[in-house]
Amino acid sequence: MRALAILLISIFFLTSLTGVASGASSEELRQSIDEKTKELEQITSEVKQKQAQLDQISEEKRTLNSDVKQLDYSISQLNLSIRSGEISIEKMQLELELFQGKRVETEGSIDIQKEAIARVLREIQQKDGEGVMYVLLRGDSLADGLFEIQSLQDLQNNLSLNVSALTELHNELKQNIDVTTATKNKLEVENTNFKNRKVIVSDKKTEKNTLLSSTKNKESAYQKQLDELENKQAAIGKEIDELETNLRASFDPNVLPFKRSGVLAYPVLNPVVTQEYGATAFAQRAYKTKFHNGIDFKATIGDPIIAADNGSIMAVGDNGRVQYGKYVVVKHDNNLATLYAHLSRVVVSKRDYVKVGQIIGYAGNTGYVTGPHLHFGVYWAPSITLQSFSGAGMVPVGVTINPEDYL
């Protein structure tokens, strides 16, 4: 009877150790993570302020001064994004440290529960062959026998509780592993974004120096360049619109995949459409072609742009200061193709195979634009050709489709 009582007490002691952890260090990590979160919130607020300044400039008449300001604001905003990336990386490293500590604690708790269960099973197995009458009569008194029977029932109840606790601990461990893996993936993406944004900052500084050098810092020279640019864009836009209008007119839409949402994923992380497809009121007013052959998403320079579906990189190009600027075309397995235009940086090459959600570039304001955004086009893939235009290089042309039919 005494041995059984000692066993019950030892099992209680073992299981009571479950969940004991280095609380002080965990608390310190949590406080550091909270501080990083607050820093990120502050930087996010500053990024929004810079975006508001960029939005305001994009609505003003284009001048040399406004273009220089736009570049300065863009560089400042990118530097804030880079700092945000640094803090995010530090925060995720702290989270991984916290997860690792919790994982070690959980694994230790699992070992304790396993040991407690093994002890209970051994005792139950030993008592299993003894009859109730034998247990009642072998003690010094009837009370001792009854206590031993009750203790055995307690052991069986404790076994059930320990098994339940072990199951919960295994679930907790699996969840910890899943969260750790997801955080490591995010950390890898953030490191990639950090490196690419630094390159984009360097490109923007070069762009500013080139602008000031080519205009000799004179407004008259800038306006002359702007007039030439607008005339060139008008000619290119007119020719592309005529080609795509003719293609649409002779195209059989019945060959397209069935229209439904979810065929394509959104190419930006927080999708906000700023201009829709087709002969919109804005297109009627702003474009000489009167037609918008894609949809525009709100984006800041340096935002990651992701593939809308699995597919092969069909084309990577740069139209300079006209049309699409830096762009990527992805051909998908369902005979649709997607265009991602006005990028600040491209991180894929022709004939690469990409998966849905993979980063293919970063948002920008290259090409003929008034401000940063993503132009997203969807095409019937067999119809796409790359047409050469003077001063623009190769431009994708084909049967365009309303992207919102498949997003």
N, C-alpha and C positions, 0 to 999 in steps of 0.2 A: 504493500500500500504506500509506504514511504517513497519507494522508487518511482511509483506512478505519479505521486504528487510532485516529486522533483522534476520528472519529465514534463508535466504540464506547465510548471513554472518556467523551465528552460525554453519551452516552445513559445510561451508568452513573451519572454525576454527577446528571443530571436526575432519574432515577427514585429515586435515594437520598435526594432531598429530600422525597419523599412521606412524610407522617406527621410531619414536623417541625412542631411547634406551640409556642405560648407556654405551655410546661409549667408555669412558675411560677404564672401567673395561673389556669390550670386547676386546679392543685393547691390554691391558696388557695380557689377556689370550692368544691371538693369538701370541704375542711375546714369551711367555713362551713355547707355543707349537712348534714354530719355533726353539727355542733353544734346545728342546728335540729332534727334528728331526735331527738337526746337530750332537748332541751327538750320536744318533743311527747310523748315517752315519759313524762317526769315529770308533765306535766299530765294525761295519760291516766290515770295512777295516782291522781292527786288526784280526778279526776272519778269514778272507781270508788269511792273512799272516800266521797264525797258521796252516791253512789247507794246505797251500803250503809246510810248513815244514813237516807236517804229510805225505803228498804225496811223498815228497823226501825220507823220512825215509822208507816208504813202498817199495820203489824200491831198497833199499840197502840190502845187505846180512844180515840175521837175526842174531843178537848177543844180549848178555845180555844188553850191553850198548844201542843198538838201541831200544830194547823193553822198557827199562827204560825211554829213551828219548821220545818215543812215548806216554807213559803213562803221562809223565810230560807235553808234549804239549797238550795232550787230556784234562788234568785237567785245564790247562791255558785257553784252548779254551772254556771249559764248564763254567769256571768262567766268561769269557767275555760274554757268552750267558746268564748267570744269571744276570749280570749287564745290559745287553741289555733288558732283561725281566723287570727288575726293572724300567728302563727308559720308556719302552713301557707302563707299568702300570700307571706310573705318567702322561705320555702324554695323555693316554685315559681318565684318571680322569679329566684332564684339559679340554679335548674335551667335556666330559659329562657336565661339569660346563658351558661351552660355549653354548652347545646345550640347556641346561635348561634355561639360560638367554634369548636366542633367542625364546624359546618356550613361556616363560612368556610374552615377548614383542609381539609375534604374537597373543597370546590369548587376550591381551589387545587391539590390533589393531582390532581384530574381534569384540570385544564388542563395540568399537567406531563406526565401520561401521554399526553394527546392530542398534545402537541408531540413527545414521544419516538416515538410511533407514526407520526406524519407524517414524521419524519426517516428512520425505518427504511423506510417504504414508498417514499419517494423514492429511497433508495439501492438498494433491491431492484429497483425499476422500471428504474433506470439500468443495473444489471448484468444484468437479465433477458435483454437482447438479445445479450449477449456469450457465446460458446461457451466450454466448459471448456478446450479446447485453446488458444484465444486468450488466456485468462486465464493459463494455465500458461506460455505462451511469451513474453508481453509483459514479464514481470518481468526483473530483472537476473539472477535465478537461478531454478532450479526450486523452491527453498525459498520464494522470494518468491511464486511462483505458488500453491504449496500453501497458504501462509499466507492469501493473499487468498481462496481458495476456502473455507477453514475459517472465515475471518471472515464471509463471506457466509452460511454455515450458522448461525453464531452470531447474525447479525442476524435471521435467520428464526426462530430459537428465541426470541430476545429479543422479537420481535413477538408471538409466542404468549403469552409471559409478560405483556407489557404489556396485551394485550387482556383477559386473565384478571383482571389487577389493576384495569383500568378497570371491568370488570363488577362486581367486588367493591365498588369505590368508589361506583358508581351505586346499588347495593343499600344500602350504608351511608348514602348521602345520603337515599334514600327512607325508610329506617327513622328517620333523624333528623327528617325532616319529619313523619312520622306521630306520633312521640313528642312533638314540639313542639306539634302540633295538639291532641293529647290533653291535654297539660299546660295549654295555654291554655284549653281547655274546663273543666278542673277548677278553674283559677284563677277563671274567671267564676262558677262555681257557688259556690266558697268565698266570693267577694266578696258574692254574694247572701245566703248563709247568715249571714255576718257582720252585714250590715245588718238582716236580719230578727230575729236573736237580740237585737240591741240594743233593738229595739221590744218584744220579748217581756219583757225585763228591766224595761222601763218599765211594761208592763202588770201584771207581778207585784208591783211596788212599789205600784201603784195598788190592786191587789186586797188587799194586806196592809192598807193604810190604810183601805180600805172596810170590811174585816172588823172592825178595831179600832173604827172609828167606829160601825158599825151595832150592835155589841154593847156599846158604851161600855166596852170592855175588861173585861167581866164574864162569868164562866163561866156564870152562871145564864141570862143573855140568850143566850149562845151555844148552850147546850143546848136552849133553847126554839126557837131557829131551826133547830137540827138535827132536833128532833122534827117540826117542820112540814115540813122538807125531806124527811125519810124517809117521812112520810105521803103527801106529794104524789107522790114517786117511786113508792111502792107502788101508788097509784091509776093513775098513768100506765102503769107497767110491766104491771099487770094487764090494762088495756084493750088495750094493744098486743099482748100475748101472746094474748089472746082473738081479736083480729082476724087475727093472723098464723097462729094454729092453724087457724082456719076456712079461711083461704086455702090453707094447705098440704093440708088434708083434701080439698079439691075440685080440687086441681091435678093435671094430667096430666104427670108427669115426663118422658114421652116427647118432649115438645116442647123439652126442654133440649138444649144442645150435648152431643156425646158426651163423657163424662167421661174426661179424660186430663190428665196433668201438663203444664205449660207453656202452657196456654191463657191463664193470667194470670201476670204477674210478681209477685214479692213486693213489697209496698208499703214495706218498710223495707230498709235496706242490709245489715244483718246479722240475718237473721230468726231469732228464737227464740220459739216459741209458748209462752205461759204459761197459756193456757186454750183448750180446744178447743170445737168446736161441739156443740150439742145438750144432752141431759139428762145432763150430766156429773156426777160425784160432787160437784164444787165447786158446780155450779149447783143441785143438789138441796139442798145445805146453805146456800148463801149467798143464793139468789134465791127470792123468794116465788112467782115464776112457774115455778121448777124447770127453766128452759130457757134456754140461752145461744144467741142467734140470730146469732152470728158467732164469730170467733176473736180472741184477744188476742195481740198481739206485744209483747215487751219493748221499751221505748223510754225514753229520757231526754228531758226537756223541751228542745225546740229541735232534736231530731233531724229531718232532712228526711224528709218522707213523699212517696212518688212514685206516680204513676198506674200501676195494674196492667195497663193496656192503653190503646190509643187510644180516644178517645171524647169526647162532649160533656158539659159540666158541666150536670147536670140540676137540681141544687139546692145551695145554700149556706145554712147556717142556724146558729143559736145557741140552744140550749135552756137557756142560763144554767147554774144549778147542778144541774140535773136531766138525766136521760136521756143524750143524746149530747154535750151541751155544744156546742162549735163543731164542725161537721161539713161534709163535702162528699160529694155523690153524683155519680158519673160513669156515664153511660149509654154502653155499648159497642156496636159494630156487630154483635155476635153475639147480641144480645138479652139479654145479662147486664148487670147494673149493680153497681157496687161502692160501698160506704159506708166512709168514713174518719172515725172519731169520736174525741172527747176532744182535739181539736187545740188548741194554744195560739195558733196563727195560721194564717189561710187566705190564700193568695196568688193565688187564681183567682176568677173571677166566673161567675155563671150564663150559660150559652150559650157560654162559651169552649170551644174545641176543644183538647184536650191529647193529647200523644203518650206512649206507654209510657215510663216512666222519668223523665218530667217532674215537677219538684217542684210539688205542689199545696198544701202546707201544712207545718206543723211539729208534732211530737208534743207532747202536753201532758197536763193532768189536769183539763180542763174537764168540766162535767157531773157526773153522779153516779158518782164513783170514789173509791177509797181511795189511789190513787197513779198516777203517770204511766204510760201505756201507749197503744198504738194498738188500738182496736176496729175490726176489719175485717170487713165484712159483704158477702155476695154475694146478689144478688136476681135473680129472673126479671123483667127490666126492664118488660115490659108490665103487670105487676101492681102496680108502685109507685105509691102516692099519698102526698100530703103531708097529714097529718091535723093539725088544730089542737087543741092541748091547753092548758087554762088554766094559766098560769104557765110554760109551756114553749115556746109558739109552735108552729111547724110542725115535725112529726116525720115522717120517712119510714117508711112501713109497706108491707109487701109479702110475697111468697113468698120466704122465705129458703132458701138452699142452703148445704150444707157447703162453705166455701171451699177446703178441702183436696182436693176432687174436681177442682179446676182449677189449683191452684198447682203 
